[in-house]
């Protein structure tokens, strides 16, 4: 419940601009449930409740 995009509560993780469920967070790790099958590189961004947005990080890089 704490990490939701709508309404923004805590952290909002988006993959290819689609909200992804946050499973766990540590200072060095972020575990999310992908909102779709990973078939091509896609940008992941994190938006914080404080208004900051991360630089996009590419995920789903295990394509053919």
PDBQT receptor file of N, H, CA, C and O in Angstrom, charges set to zero:
ATOM      1  N   UNK A   1       0.813  -1.209   0.000  1.00  0.00    +0.000 N 
ATOM      2  CA  UNK A   1       0.000   0.000   0.000  1.00  0.00    +0.000 C 
ATOM      3  C   UNK A   1       0.847   1.260   0.000  1.00  0.00    +0.000 C 
ATOM      4  O   UNK A   1       0.423   2.288  -0.528  1.00  0.00    +0.000 OA
ATOM      5  N   UNK A   2       2.031   1.198   0.581  1.00  0.00    +0.000 N 
ATOM      6  H   UNK A   2       2.376   0.363   1.010  1.00  0.00    +0.000 HD
ATOM      7  CA  UNK A   2       2.849   2.400   0.714  1.00  0.00    +0.000 C 
ATOM      8  C   UNK A   2       3.418   2.860  -0.623  1.00  0.00    +0.000 C 
ATOM      9  O   UNK A   2       3.537   4.062  -0.856  1.00  0.00    +0.000 OA
ATOM     10  N   UNK A   3       3.764   1.942  -1.492  1.00  0.00    +0.000 N 
ATOM     11  H   UNK A   3       3.667   0.965  -1.303  1.00  0.00    +0.000 HD
ATOM     12  CA  UNK A   3       4.380   2.300  -2.770  1.00  0.00    +0.000 C 
ATOM     13  C   UNK A   3       3.338   2.177  -3.882  1.00  0.00    +0.000 C 
ATOM     14  O   UNK A   3       3.149   1.109  -4.464  1.00  0.00    +0.000 OA
ATOM     15  N   UNK A   4       2.669   3.293  -4.160  1.00  0.00    +0.000 N 
ATOM     16  H   UNK A   4       2.822   4.161  -3.687  1.00  0.00    +0.000 HD
ATOM     17  CA  UNK A   4       1.624   3.304  -5.182  1.00  0.00    +0.000 C 
ATOM     18  C   UNK A   4       1.787   4.531  -6.060  1.00  0.00    +0.000 C 
ATOM     19  O   UNK A   4       2.318   5.556  -5.632  1.00  0.00    +0.000 OA
ATOM     20  N   UNK A   5       1.322   4.408  -7.294  1.00  0.00    +0.000 N 
ATOM     21  H   UNK A   5       0.891   3.576  -7.642  1.00  0.00    +0.000 HD
ATOM     22  CA  UNK A   5       1.434   5.524  -8.237  1.00  0.00    +0.000 C 
ATOM     23  C   UNK A   5       0.196   6.417  -8.228  1.00  0.00    +0.000 C 
ATOM     24  O   UNK A   5       0.311   7.631  -8.391  1.00  0.00    +0.000 OA
ATOM     25  N   UNK A   6      -0.982   5.833  -8.041  1.00  0.00    +0.000 N 
ATOM     26  H   UNK A   6      -1.076   4.846  -7.909  1.00  0.00    +0.000 HD
ATOM     27  CA  UNK A   6      -2.223   6.617  -8.082  1.00  0.00    +0.000 C 
ATOM     28  C   UNK A   6      -3.051   6.268  -6.860  1.00  0.00    +0.000 C 
ATOM     29  O   UNK A   6      -3.557   5.148  -6.793  1.00  0.00    +0.000 OA
ATOM     30  N   UNK A   7      -3.222   7.144  -5.900  1.00  0.00    +0.000 N 
ATOM     31  H   UNK A   7      -2.812   8.055  -5.954  1.00  0.00    +0.000 HD
ATOM     32  CA  UNK A   7      -2.492   8.401  -5.775  1.00  0.00    +0.000 C 
ATOM     33  C   UNK A   7      -1.050   8.121  -5.381  1.00  0.00    +0.000 C 
ATOM     34  O   UNK A   7      -0.748   7.054  -4.847  1.00  0.00    +0.000 OA
ATOM     35  N   UNK A   8      -0.163   9.065  -5.638  1.00  0.00    +0.000 N 
ATOM     36  H   UNK A   8      -0.409   9.933  -6.071  1.00  0.00    +0.000 HD
ATOM     37  CA  UNK A   8       1.250   8.879  -5.325  1.00  0.00    +0.000 C 
ATOM     38  C   UNK A   8       1.440   8.785  -3.821  1.00  0.00    +0.000 C 
ATOM     39  O   UNK A   8       1.194   9.741  -3.085  1.00  0.00    +0.000 OA
ATOM     40  N   UNK A   9       1.884   7.610  -3.379  1.00  0.00    +0.000 N 
ATOM     41  H   UNK A   9       2.084   6.834  -3.977  1.00  0.00    +0.000 HD
ATOM     42  CA  UNK A   9       2.182   7.362  -1.959  1.00  0.00    +0.000 C 
ATOM     43  C   UNK A   9       3.519   6.647  -1.911  1.00  0.00    +0.000 C 
ATOM     44  O   UNK A   9       3.658   5.553  -2.460  1.00  0.00    +0.000 OA
ATOM     45  N   UNK A  10       4.478   7.236  -1.279  1.00  0.00    +0.000 N 
ATOM     46  H   UNK A  10       4.365   8.124  -0.834  1.00  0.00    +0.000 HD
ATOM     47  CA  UNK A  10       5.794   6.600  -1.203  1.00  0.00    +0.000 C 
ATOM     48  C   UNK A  10       6.506   6.704  -2.531  1.00  0.00    +0.000 C 
ATOM     49  O   UNK A  10       6.739   7.805  -3.030  1.00  0.00    +0.000 OA
ATOM     50  N   UNK A  11       6.858   5.558  -3.114  1.00  0.00    +0.000 N 
ATOM     51  H   UNK A  11       6.669   4.664  -2.709  1.00  0.00    +0.000 HD
ATOM     52  CA  UNK A  11       7.579   5.518  -4.381  1.00  0.00    +0.000 C 
ATOM     53  C   UNK A  11       6.686   4.985  -5.490  1.00  0.00    +0.000 C 
ATOM     54  O   UNK A  11       5.859   4.103  -5.259  1.00  0.00    +0.000 OA
ATOM     55  N   UNK A  12       6.850   5.512  -6.675  1.00  0.00    +0.000 N 
ATOM     56  H   UNK A  12       7.522   6.228  -6.863  1.00  0.00    +0.000 HD
ATOM     57  CA  UNK A  12       6.126   5.034  -7.850  1.00  0.00    +0.000 C 
ATOM     58  C   UNK A  12       7.158   4.521  -8.844  1.00  0.00    +0.000 C 
ATOM     59  O   UNK A  12       8.005   5.280  -9.314  1.00  0.00    +0.000 OA
ATOM     60  N   UNK A  13       7.088   3.235  -9.162  1.00  0.00    +0.000 N 
ATOM     61  H   UNK A  13       6.400   2.618  -8.780  1.00  0.00    +0.000 HD
ATOM     62  CA  UNK A  13       7.993   2.636 -10.139  1.00  0.00    +0.000 C 
ATOM     63  C   UNK A  13       7.208   2.419 -11.427  1.00  0.00    +0.000 C 
ATOM     64  O   UNK A  13       6.124   1.835 -11.419  1.00  0.00    +0.000 OA
ATOM     65  N   UNK A  14       7.770   2.897 -12.528  1.00  0.00    +0.000 N 
ATOM     66  H   UNK A  14       8.650   3.372 -12.534  1.00  0.00    +0.000 HD
ATOM     67  CA  UNK A  14       7.139   2.697 -13.837  1.00  0.00    +0.000 C 
ATOM     68  C   UNK A  14       8.143   2.030 -14.770  1.00  0.00    +0.000 C 
ATOM     69  O   UNK A  14       9.320   2.390 -14.808  1.00  0.00    +0.000 OA
ATOM     70  N   UNK A  15       7.651   1.053 -15.517  1.00  0.00    +0.000 N 
ATOM     71  H   UNK A  15       6.695   0.760 -15.486  1.00  0.00    +0.000 HD
ATOM     72  CA  UNK A  15       8.465   0.399 -16.547  1.00  0.00    +0.000 C 
ATOM     73  C   UNK A  15       7.759   0.659 -17.867  1.00  0.00    +0.000 C 
ATOM     74  O   UNK A  15       6.616   0.249 -18.068  1.00  0.00    +0.000 OA
ATOM     75  N   UNK A  16       8.454   1.346 -18.761  1.00  0.00    +0.000 N 
ATOM     76  H   UNK A  16       9.382   1.680 -18.597  1.00  0.00    +0.000 HD
ATOM     77  CA  UNK A  16       7.871   1.761 -20.035  1.00  0.00    +0.000 C 
ATOM     78  C   UNK A  16       6.606   2.588 -19.795  1.00  0.00    +0.000 C 
ATOM     79  O   UNK A  16       5.637   2.502 -20.550  1.00  0.00    +0.000 OA
ATOM     80  N   UNK A  17       6.637   3.391 -18.726  1.00  0.00    +0.000 N 
ATOM     81  H   UNK A  17       7.423   3.461 -18.113  1.00  0.00    +0.000 HD
ATOM     82  CA  UNK A  17       5.558   4.284 -18.296  1.00  0.00    +0.000 C 
ATOM     83  C   UNK A  17       4.316   3.548 -17.786  1.00  0.00    +0.000 C 
ATOM     84  O   UNK A  17       3.243   4.145 -17.696  1.00  0.00    +0.000 OA
ATOM     85  N   UNK A  18       4.446   2.258 -17.450  1.00  0.00    +0.000 N 
ATOM     86  H   UNK A  18       5.318   1.773 -17.523  1.00  0.00    +0.000 HD
ATOM     87  CA  UNK A  18       3.359   1.472 -16.880  1.00  0.00    +0.000 C 
ATOM     88  C   UNK A  18       3.703   1.217 -15.410  1.00  0.00    +0.000 C 
ATOM     89  O   UNK A  18       4.800   0.736 -15.127  1.00  0.00    +0.000 OA
ATOM     90  N   UNK A  19       2.800   1.524 -14.456  1.00  0.00    +0.000 N 
ATOM     91  H   UNK A  19       1.908   1.914 -14.686  1.00  0.00    +0.000 HD
ATOM     92  CA  UNK A  19       3.098   1.295 -13.045  1.00  0.00    +0.000 C 
ATOM     93  C   UNK A  19       3.436  -0.174 -12.766  1.00  0.00    +0.000 C 
ATOM     94  O   UNK A  19       2.758  -1.079 -13.252  1.00  0.00    +0.000 OA
ATOM     95  N   UNK A  20       4.483  -0.396 -11.986  1.00  0.00    +0.000 N 
ATOM     96  H   UNK A  20       5.035   0.339 -11.591  1.00  0.00    +0.000 HD
ATOM     97  CA  UNK A  20       4.919  -1.744 -11.601  1.00  0.00    +0.000 C 
ATOM     98  C   UNK A  20       4.787  -1.890 -10.090  1.00  0.00    +0.000 C 
ATOM     99  O   UNK A  20       5.122  -0.967  -9.347  1.00  0.00    +0.000 OA
ATOM    100  N   UNK A  21       4.308  -3.027  -9.634  1.00  0.00    +0.000 N 
ATOM    101  H   UNK A  21       4.036  -3.777 -10.237  1.00  0.00    +0.000 HD
ATOM    102  CA  UNK A  21       4.149  -3.280  -8.205  1.00  0.00    +0.000 C 
ATOM    103  C   UNK A  21       5.491  -3.431  -7.513  1.00  0.00    +0.000 C 
ATOM    104  O   UNK A  21       6.346  -4.186  -7.976  1.00  0.00    +0.000 OA
ATOM    105  N   UNK A  22       5.685  -2.722  -6.408  1.00  0.00    +0.000 N 
ATOM    106  H   UNK A  22       4.991  -2.109  -6.032  1.00  0.00    +0.000 HD
ATOM    107  CA  UNK A  22       6.924  -2.805  -5.636  1.00  0.00    +0.000 C 
ATOM    108  C   UNK A  22       6.790  -3.936  -4.631  1.00  0.00    +0.000 C 
ATOM    109  O   UNK A  22       5.881  -3.930  -3.801  1.00  0.00    +0.000 OA
ATOM    110  N   UNK A  23       7.698  -4.911  -4.702  1.00  0.00    +0.000 N 
ATOM    111  H   UNK A  23       8.437  -4.916  -5.376  1.00  0.00    +0.000 HD
ATOM    112  CA  UNK A  23       7.682  -6.061  -3.798  1.00  0.00    +0.000 C 
ATOM    113  C   UNK A  23       8.585  -5.850  -2.588  1.00  0.00    +0.000 C 
ATOM    114  O   UNK A  23       8.223  -6.226  -1.473  1.00  0.00    +0.000 OA
ATOM    115  N   UNK A  24       9.759  -5.249  -2.798  1.00  0.00    +0.000 N 
ATOM    116  H   UNK A  24      10.052  -4.943  -3.704  1.00  0.00    +0.000 HD
ATOM    117  CA  UNK A  24      10.717  -5.031  -1.703  1.00  0.00    +0.000 C 
ATOM    118  C   UNK A  24      11.680  -3.915  -2.088  1.00  0.00    +0.000 C 
ATOM    119  O   UNK A  24      11.979  -3.700  -3.262  1.00  0.00    +0.000 OA
ATOM    120  N   UNK A  25      12.163  -3.204  -1.048  1.00  0.00    +0.000 N 
ATOM    121  H   UNK A  25      11.921  -3.379  -0.093  1.00  0.00    +0.000 HD
ATOM    122  CA  UNK A  25      13.116  -2.118  -1.255  1.00  0.00    +0.000 C 
ATOM    123  C   UNK A  25      14.151  -2.164  -0.143  1.00  0.00    +0.000 C 
ATOM    124  O   UNK A  25      13.804  -2.288   1.031  1.00  0.00    +0.000 OA
ATOM    125  N   UNK A  26      15.428  -2.065  -0.514  1.00  0.00    +0.000 N 
ATOM    126  H   UNK A  26      15.711  -1.965  -1.468  1.00  0.00    +0.000 HD
ATOM    127  CA  UNK A  26      16.520  -1.906   0.440  1.00  0.00    +0.000 C 
ATOM    128  C   UNK A  26      17.362  -0.743  -0.076  1.00  0.00    +0.000 C 
ATOM    129  O   UNK A  26      17.089  -0.242  -1.167  1.00  0.00    +0.000 OA
ATOM    130  N   UNK A  27      18.366  -0.300   0.659  1.00  0.00    +0.000 N 
ATOM    131  H   UNK A  27      18.588  -0.708   1.545  1.00  0.00    +0.000 HD
ATOM    132  CA  UNK A  27      19.212   0.787   0.144  1.00  0.00    +0.000 C 
ATOM    133  C   UNK A  27      19.926   0.461  -1.163  1.00  0.00    +0.000 C 
ATOM    134  O   UNK A  27      20.305   1.375  -1.896  1.00  0.00    +0.000 OA
ATOM    135  N   UNK A  28      20.121  -0.833  -1.475  1.00  0.00    +0.000 N 
ATOM    136  H   UNK A  28      19.814  -1.575  -0.880  1.00  0.00    +0.000 HD
ATOM    137  CA  UNK A  28      20.859  -1.194  -2.692  1.00  0.00    +0.000 C 
ATOM    138  C   UNK A  28      20.077  -2.082  -3.647  1.00  0.00    +0.000 C 
ATOM    139  O   UNK A  28      20.635  -2.560  -4.634  1.00  0.00    +0.000 OA
ATOM    140  N   UNK A  29      18.782  -2.317  -3.373  1.00  0.00    +0.000 N 
ATOM    141  H   UNK A  29      18.328  -1.929  -2.571  1.00  0.00    +0.000 HD
ATOM    142  CA  UNK A  29      18.020  -3.246  -4.200  1.00  0.00    +0.000 C 
ATOM    143  C   UNK A  29      16.570  -2.781  -4.316  1.00  0.00    +0.000 C 
ATOM    144  O   UNK A  29      15.995  -2.240  -3.371  1.00  0.00    +0.000 OA
ATOM    145  N   UNK A  30      15.996  -3.004  -5.493  1.00  0.00    +0.000 N 
ATOM    146  H   UNK A  30      16.463  -3.444  -6.260  1.00  0.00    +0.000 HD
ATOM    147  CA  UNK A  30      14.589  -2.722  -5.744  1.00  0.00    +0.000 C 
ATOM    148  C   UNK A  30      14.007  -3.944  -6.434  1.00  0.00    +0.000 C 
ATOM    149  O   UNK A  30      14.490  -4.348  -7.492  1.00  0.00    +0.000 OA
ATOM    150  N   UNK A  31      12.968  -4.539  -5.842  1.00  0.00    +0.000 N 
ATOM    151  H   UNK A  31      12.576  -4.211  -4.982  1.00  0.00    +0.000 HD
ATOM    152  CA  UNK A  31      12.314  -5.706  -6.431  1.00  0.00    +0.000 C 
ATOM    153  C   UNK A  31      10.910  -5.290  -6.834  1.00  0.00    +0.000 C 
ATOM    154  O   UNK A  31      10.116  -4.850  -6.003  1.00  0.00    +0.000 OA
ATOM    155  N   UNK A  32      10.610  -5.436  -8.134  1.00  0.00    +0.000 N 
ATOM    156  H   UNK A  32      11.254  -5.794  -8.809  1.00  0.00    +0.000 HD
ATOM    157  CA  UNK A  32       9.291  -5.055  -8.637  1.00  0.00    +0.000 C 
ATOM    158  C   UNK A  32       8.671  -6.220  -9.399  1.00  0.00    +0.000 C 
ATOM    159  O   UNK A  32       9.370  -7.099  -9.902  1.00  0.00    +0.000 OA
ATOM    160  N   UNK A  33       7.349  -6.206  -9.473  1.00  0.00    +0.000 N 
ATOM    161  H   UNK A  33       6.780  -5.492  -9.065  1.00  0.00    +0.000 HD
ATOM    162  CA  UNK A  33       6.613  -7.181 -10.282  1.00  0.00    +0.000 C 
ATOM    163  C   UNK A  33       6.393  -6.519 -11.639  1.00  0.00    +0.000 C 
ATOM    164  O   UNK A  33       5.745  -5.476 -11.725  1.00  0.00    +0.000 OA
ATOM    165  N   UNK A  34       6.931  -7.121 -12.695  1.00  0.00    +0.000 N 
ATOM    166  H   UNK A  34       7.457  -7.968 -12.625  1.00  0.00    +0.000 HD
ATOM    167  CA  UNK A  34       6.810  -6.539 -14.030  1.00  0.00    +0.000 C 
ATOM    168  C   UNK A  34       5.347  -6.523 -14.460  1.00  0.00    +0.000 C 
ATOM    169  O   UNK A  34       4.639  -7.515 -14.284  1.00  0.00    +0.000 OA
ATOM    170  N   UNK A  35       4.886  -5.403 -15.024  1.00  0.00    +0.000 N 
ATOM    171  H   UNK A  35       5.461  -4.598 -15.167  1.00  0.00    +0.000 HD
ATOM    172  CA  UNK A  35       3.484  -5.301 -15.426  1.00  0.00    +0.000 C 
ATOM    173  C   UNK A  35       3.186  -5.949 -16.783  1.00  0.00    +0.000 C 
ATOM    174  O   UNK A  35       2.052  -5.902 -17.258  1.00  0.00    +0.000 OA
ATOM    175  N   UNK A  36       4.207  -6.554 -17.404  1.00  0.00    +0.000 N 
ATOM    176  H   UNK A  36       5.128  -6.592 -17.017  1.00  0.00    +0.000 HD
ATOM    177  CA  UNK A  36       4.040  -7.206 -18.696  1.00  0.00    +0.000 C 
ATOM    178  C   UNK A  36       5.204  -8.153 -18.911  1.00  0.00    +0.000 C 
ATOM    179  O   UNK A  36       6.163  -8.138 -18.140  1.00  0.00    +0.000 OA
ATOM    180  N   UNK A  37       5.136  -8.974 -19.945  1.00  0.00    +0.000 N 
ATOM    181  H   UNK A  37       4.357  -8.985 -20.571  1.00  0.00    +0.000 HD
ATOM    182  CA  UNK A  37       6.241  -9.883 -20.266  1.00  0.00    +0.000 C 
ATOM    183  C   UNK A  37       7.417  -9.087 -20.810  1.00  0.00    +0.000 C 
ATOM    184  O   UNK A  37       7.248  -8.147 -21.587  1.00  0.00    +0.000 OA
ATOM    185  N   UNK A  38       8.605  -9.482 -20.390  1.00  0.00    +0.000 N 
ATOM    186  H   UNK A  38       8.743 -10.246 -19.760  1.00  0.00    +0.000 HD
ATOM    187  CA  UNK A  38       9.830  -8.803 -20.785  1.00  0.00    +0.000 C 
ATOM    188  C   UNK A  38      10.311  -9.363 -22.128  1.00  0.00    +0.000 C 
ATOM    189  O   UNK A  38      10.825 -10.481 -22.184  1.00  0.00    +0.000 OA
ATOM    190  N   UNK A  39      10.147  -8.600 -23.194  1.00  0.00    +0.000 N 
ATOM    191  H   UNK A  39       9.730  -7.693 -23.148  1.00  0.00    +0.000 HD
ATOM    192  CA  UNK A  39      10.581  -9.082 -24.507  1.00  0.00    +0.000 C 
ATOM    193  C   UNK A  39      11.539  -8.124 -25.210  1.00  0.00    +0.000 C 
ATOM    194  O   UNK A  39      12.172  -8.492 -26.200  1.00  0.00    +0.000 OA
ATOM    195  N   UNK A  40      11.645  -6.908 -24.705  1.00  0.00    +0.000 N 
ATOM    196  H   UNK A  40      11.131  -6.610 -23.901  1.00  0.00    +0.000 HD
ATOM    197  CA  UNK A  40      12.528  -5.910 -25.320  1.00  0.00    +0.000 C 
ATOM    198  C   UNK A  40      12.978  -4.933 -24.244  1.00  0.00    +0.000 C 
ATOM    199  O   UNK A  40      12.297  -4.778 -23.230  1.00  0.00    +0.000 OA
ATOM    200  N   UNK A  41      14.115  -4.272 -24.447  1.00  0.00    +0.000 N 
ATOM    201  H   UNK A  41      14.668  -4.398 -25.271  1.00  0.00    +0.000 HD
ATOM    202  CA  UNK A  41      14.560  -3.276 -23.471  1.00  0.00    +0.000 C 
ATOM    203  C   UNK A  41      13.480  -2.222 -23.204  1.00  0.00    +0.000 C 
ATOM    204  O   UNK A  41      12.806  -1.757 -24.123  1.00  0.00    +0.000 OA
ATOM    205  N   UNK A  42      13.331  -1.856 -21.921  1.00  0.00    +0.000 N 
ATOM    206  H   UNK A  42      13.879  -2.234 -21.174  1.00  0.00    +0.000 HD
ATOM    207  CA  UNK A  42      12.326  -0.865 -21.526  1.00  0.00    +0.000 C 
ATOM    208  C   UNK A  42      12.905   0.002 -20.415  1.00  0.00    +0.000 C 
ATOM    209  O   UNK A  42      13.676  -0.491 -19.591  1.00  0.00    +0.000 OA
ATOM    210  N   UNK A  43      12.543   1.298 -20.376  1.00  0.00    +0.000 N 
ATOM    211  H   UNK A  43      11.917   1.698 -21.045  1.00  0.00    +0.000 HD
ATOM    212  CA  UNK A  43      13.055   2.179 -19.331  1.00  0.00    +0.000 C 
ATOM    213  C   UNK A  43      12.278   2.013 -18.021  1.00  0.00    +0.000 C 
ATOM    214  O   UNK A  43      11.050   1.917 -18.027  1.00  0.00    +0.000 OA
ATOM    215  N   UNK A  44      13.006   1.981 -16.899  1.00  0.00    +0.000 N 
ATOM    216  H   UNK A  44      14.003   2.060 -16.894  1.00  0.00    +0.000 HD
ATOM    217  CA  UNK A  44      12.420   1.949 -15.559  1.00  0.00    +0.000 C 
ATOM    218  C   UNK A  44      12.744   3.271 -14.889  1.00  0.00    +0.000 C 
ATOM    219  O   UNK A  44      13.900   3.697 -14.890  1.00  0.00    +0.000 OA
ATOM    220  N   UNK A  45      11.732   3.933 -14.312  1.00  0.00    +0.000 N 
ATOM    221  H   UNK A  45      10.794   3.588 -14.312  1.00  0.00    +0.000 HD
ATOM    222  CA  UNK A  45      11.946   5.167 -13.556  1.00  0.00    +0.000 C 
ATOM    223  C   UNK A  45      11.274   5.044 -12.201  1.00  0.00    +0.000 C 
ATOM    224  O   UNK A  45      10.294   4.315 -12.047  1.00  0.00    +0.000 OA
ATOM    225  N   UNK A  46      11.803   5.759 -11.223  1.00  0.00    +0.000 N 
ATOM    226  H   UNK A  46      12.599   6.351 -11.348  1.00  0.00    +0.000 HD
ATOM    227  CA  UNK A  46      11.232   5.805  -9.880  1.00  0.00    +0.000 C 
ATOM    228  C   UNK A  46      10.916   7.255  -9.569  1.00  0.00    +0.000 C 
ATOM    229  O   UNK A  46      11.767   8.132  -9.715  1.00  0.00    +0.000 OA
ATOM    230  N   UNK A  47       9.688   7.500  -9.138  1.00  0.00    +0.000 N 
ATOM    231  H   UNK A  47       8.996   6.788  -9.019  1.00  0.00    +0.000 HD
ATOM    232  CA  UNK A  47       9.263   8.830  -8.711  1.00  0.00    +0.000 C 
ATOM    233  C   UNK A  47       8.992   8.765  -7.219  1.00  0.00    +0.000 C 
ATOM    234  O   UNK A  47       8.320   7.847  -6.748  1.00  0.00    +0.000 OA
ATOM    235  N   UNK A  48       9.509   9.731  -6.471  1.00  0.00    +0.000 N 
ATOM    236  H   UNK A  48      10.055  10.477  -6.853  1.00  0.00    +0.000 HD
ATOM    237  CA  UNK A  48       9.313   9.744  -5.027  1.00  0.00    +0.000 C 
ATOM    238  C   UNK A  48       8.195  10.695  -4.651  1.00  0.00    +0.000 C 
ATOM    239  O   UNK A  48       7.842  11.599  -5.408  1.00  0.00    +0.000 OA
ATOM    240  N   UNK A  49       7.651  10.477  -3.475  1.00  0.00    +0.000 N 
ATOM    241  H   UNK A  49       7.938   9.743  -2.859  1.00  0.00    +0.000 HD
ATOM    242  CA  UNK A  49       6.584  11.336  -2.984  1.00  0.00    +0.000 C 
ATOM    243  C   UNK A  49       7.082  12.771  -2.819  1.00  0.00    +0.000 C 
ATOM    244  O   UNK A  49       6.291  13.713  -2.871  1.00  0.00    +0.000 OA
ATOM    245  N   UNK A  50       8.382  12.936  -2.622  1.00  0.00    +0.000 N 
ATOM    246  H   UNK A  50       9.024  12.171  -2.580  1.00  0.00    +0.000 HD
ATOM    247  CA  UNK A  50       8.963  14.267  -2.491  1.00  0.00    +0.000 C 
ATOM    248  C   UNK A  50       9.079  15.024  -3.799  1.00  0.00    +0.000 C 
ATOM    249  O   UNK A  50       9.445  16.200  -3.797  1.00  0.00    +0.000 OA
ATOM    250  N   UNK A  51       8.774  14.372  -4.926  1.00  0.00    +0.000 N 
ATOM    251  H   UNK A  51       8.477  13.417  -4.927  1.00  0.00    +0.000 HD
ATOM    252  CA  UNK A  51       8.776  15.051  -6.213  1.00  0.00    +0.000 C 
ATOM    253  C   UNK A  51       9.946  14.723  -7.109  1.00  0.00    +0.000 C 
ATOM    254  O   UNK A  51       9.988  15.191  -8.247  1.00  0.00    +0.000 OA
ATOM    255  N   UNK A  52      10.904  13.931  -6.638  1.00  0.00    +0.000 N 
ATOM    256  H   UNK A  52      10.869  13.551  -5.714  1.00  0.00    +0.000 HD
ATOM    257  CA  UNK A  52      12.046  13.582  -7.473  1.00  0.00    +0.000 C 
ATOM    258  C   UNK A  52      11.730  12.445  -8.422  1.00  0.00    +0.000 C 
ATOM    259  O   UNK A  52      10.902  11.585  -8.119  1.00  0.00    +0.000 OA
ATOM    260  N   UNK A  53      12.391  12.440  -9.575  1.00  0.00    +0.000 N 
ATOM    261  H   UNK A  53      13.063  13.139  -9.822  1.00  0.00    +0.000 HD
ATOM    262  CA  UNK A  53      12.252  11.353 -10.545  1.00  0.00    +0.000 C 
ATOM    263  C   UNK A  53      13.648  10.911 -10.958  1.00  0.00    +0.000 C 
ATOM    264  O   UNK A  53      14.513  11.737 -11.249  1.00  0.00    +0.000 OA
ATOM    265  N   UNK A  54      13.856   9.604 -10.979  1.00  0.00    +0.000 N 
ATOM    266  H   UNK A  54      13.153   8.933 -10.742  1.00  0.00    +0.000 HD
ATOM    267  CA  UNK A  54      15.169   9.064 -11.326  1.00  0.00    +0.000 C 
ATOM    268  C   UNK A  54      15.449   9.178 -12.818  1.00  0.00    +0.000 C 
ATOM    269  O   UNK A  54      14.549   9.403 -13.628  1.00  0.00    +0.000 OA
ATOM    270  N   UNK A  55      16.705   9.018 -13.150  1.00  0.00    +0.000 N 
ATOM    271  H   UNK A  55      17.436   8.835 -12.493  1.00  0.00    +0.000 HD
ATOM    272  CA  UNK A  55      17.115   8.867 -14.534  1.00  0.00    +0.000 C 
ATOM    273  C   UNK A  55      16.650   7.480 -14.969  1.00  0.00    +0.000 C 
ATOM    274  O   UNK A  55      16.755   6.536 -14.187  1.00  0.00    +0.000 OA
ATOM    275  N   UNK A  56      16.141   7.328 -16.190  1.00  0.00    +0.000 N 
ATOM    276  H   UNK A  56      16.057   8.095 -16.826  1.00  0.00    +0.000 HD
ATOM    277  CA  UNK A  56      15.692   5.997 -16.645  1.00  0.00    +0.000 C 
ATOM    278  C   UNK A  56      16.833   4.982 -16.642  1.00  0.00    +0.000 C 
ATOM    279  O   UNK A  56      17.960   5.284 -17.033  1.00  0.00    +0.000 OA
ATOM    280  N   UNK A  57      16.505   3.764 -16.186  1.00  0.00    +0.000 N 
ATOM    281  H   UNK A  57      15.589   3.520 -15.867  1.00  0.00    +0.000 HD
ATOM    282  CA  UNK A  57      17.427   2.633 -16.193  1.00  0.00    +0.000 C 
ATOM    283  C   UNK A  57      16.810   1.580 -17.109  1.00  0.00    +0.000 C 
ATOM    284  O   UNK A  57      15.621   1.286 -16.984  1.00  0.00    +0.000 OA
ATOM    285  N   UNK A  58      17.585   1.009 -18.019  1.00  0.00    +0.000 N 
ATOM    286  H   UNK A  58      18.551   1.248 -18.120  1.00  0.00    +0.000 HD
ATOM    287  CA  UNK A  58      17.048   0.015 -18.931  1.00  0.00    +0.000 C 
ATOM    288  C   UNK A  58      16.948  -1.347 -18.262  1.00  0.00    +0.000 C 
ATOM    289  O   UNK A  58      17.908  -1.834 -17.665  1.00  0.00    +0.000 OA
ATOM    290  N   UNK A  59      15.763  -1.958 -18.373  1.00  0.00    +0.000 N 
ATOM    291  H   UNK A  59      14.984  -1.562 -18.858  1.00  0.00    +0.000 HD
ATOM    292  CA  UNK A  59      15.519  -3.322 -17.889  1.00  0.00    +0.000 C 
ATOM    293  C   UNK A  59      15.038  -4.147 -19.072  1.00  0.00    +0.000 C 
ATOM    294  O   UNK A  59      14.846  -3.613 -20.165  1.00  0.00    +0.000 OA
ATOM    295  N   UNK A  60      14.847  -5.424 -18.864  1.00  0.00    +0.000 N 
ATOM    296  H   UNK A  60      15.003  -5.857 -17.977  1.00  0.00    +0.000 HD
ATOM    297  CA  UNK A  60      14.394  -6.339 -19.928  1.00  0.00    +0.000 C 
ATOM    298  C   UNK A  60      15.419  -6.414 -21.053  1.00  0.00    +0.000 C 
ATOM    299  O   UNK A  60      15.065  -6.324 -22.229  1.00  0.00    +0.000 OA
ATOM    300  N   UNK A  61      16.673  -6.575 -20.695  1.00  0.00    +0.000 N 
ATOM    301  H   UNK A  61      16.961  -6.648 -19.740  1.00  0.00    +0.000 HD
ATOM    302  CA  UNK A  61      17.732  -6.594 -21.706  1.00  0.00    +0.000 C 
ATOM    303  C   UNK A  61      18.123  -8.011 -22.120  1.00  0.00    +0.000 C 
ATOM    304  O   UNK A  61      19.150  -8.206 -22.769  1.00  0.00    +0.000 OA
ATOM    305  N   UNK A  62      17.300  -9.007 -21.745  1.00  0.00    +0.000 N 
ATOM    306  H   UNK A  62      16.465  -8.848 -21.218  1.00  0.00    +0.000 HD
ATOM    307  CA  UNK A  62      17.636 -10.398 -22.062  1.00  0.00    +0.000 C 
ATOM    308  C   UNK A  62      16.940 -10.864 -23.325  1.00  0.00    +0.000 C 
ATOM    309  O   UNK A  62      16.589 -12.039 -23.432  1.00  0.00    +0.000 OA
ATOM    310  N   UNK A  63      16.729  -9.971 -24.290  1.00  0.00    +0.000 N 
ATOM    311  H   UNK A  63      17.015  -9.016 -24.203  1.00  0.00    +0.000 HD
ATOM    312  CA  UNK A  63      16.068 -10.314 -25.549  1.00  0.00    +0.000 C 
ATOM    313  C   UNK A  63      16.886 -11.303 -26.362  1.00  0.00    +0.000 C 
ATOM    314  O   UNK A  63      17.941 -11.761 -25.924  1.00  0.00    +0.000 OA
ATOM    315  N   UNK A  64      16.389 -11.629 -27.555  1.00  0.00    +0.000 N 
ATOM    316  H   UNK A  64      15.532 -11.256 -27.911  1.00  0.00    +0.000 HD
ATOM    317  CA  UNK A  64      17.050 -12.631 -28.419  1.00  0.00    +0.000 C 
ATOM    318  C   UNK A  64      18.458 -12.278 -28.822  1.00  0.00    +0.000 C 
ATOM    319  O   UNK A  64      19.104 -13.041 -29.541  1.00  0.00    +0.000 OA
TER     320      UNK A  64
